[in-house]
Amino acid sequence: MSQRFLTLADVTEELNISAGAAYQLVRSGELPAIQVGGRGQWRVEASALETYIQHLYEQTRRRIEDGELHES
């Protein structure tokens, strides 16, 4: 059985971002998450992370189509 919930450490690894960036995505509501346990540790549902990634692909595709992205 695959893992339903991911830690923020898992998210940072998947997206190759800093822990602070992952925390900000969650705190802003951009990446839906829940707090569990007595210490209120954040968990992100794997499907929510996949939805977030697909949303980023869509945003990037629109920006390319609108000519907003340029190769450096």
N, C-alpha and C positions, 0 to 999 in steps of 0.2 A: 504494500500500500504506500502510495506517495504521501509526502508530508503536506498537510493542509495549510499549516501556518508556518511562517518564516520569522526569524528574529530580524532585528535591524541589521545585525552583522551579516546575515544571509543576503539581505537586500543590498548592502554596500558591496558585497562580493559580486552579486549578479549584475549590478549596474556599474560596477567599477567606479564608485564614488566614495567620498569620505563619510565617516559616521555622522558628522555634523550635517552634511547635505541630506542624508537619509532621514535624520531626525527632523530637519526643516520641512521635507516633503510631507512627513506625517503630521507635524504640528500645523502646517498650513491647510491640511485637508486635501492636498493635491493627490496624495497616496493614502487611501483609506486604511485605517488600522484600528486595533482595539488594544486596551490595556488589560492585562490579566495578572492574577496573583497578588499577593500581599504587597509586593514592591512595585506594582503597576508597570510591569515590563511590556513593551510594545510588541505586538505581533501583527504581521501583514498576511492576509490570506493569499496563497500562491496565485489564485485566479485573479485577485485584485492587482497584483504586481503585473501579471500578463496583460490585463486590460490597460493598465497604465502605460506599459511598453507599446502596445498597439496604438494608443492615443498619441504617443510621441511620434510614432511612424507616420500617422495621419497628419500631424502638425508639420512635420518635416516635408512631407510630400506636398502639402499646400504651399509652404514657403518656397519650395523649389518651383512649383508651377507659377507662383506669383513673382518669380525672379528675385526673391529676397536673399537667397543663399548664393554665395560666390565662392569659387575655389580659391584657396590662398596660394 
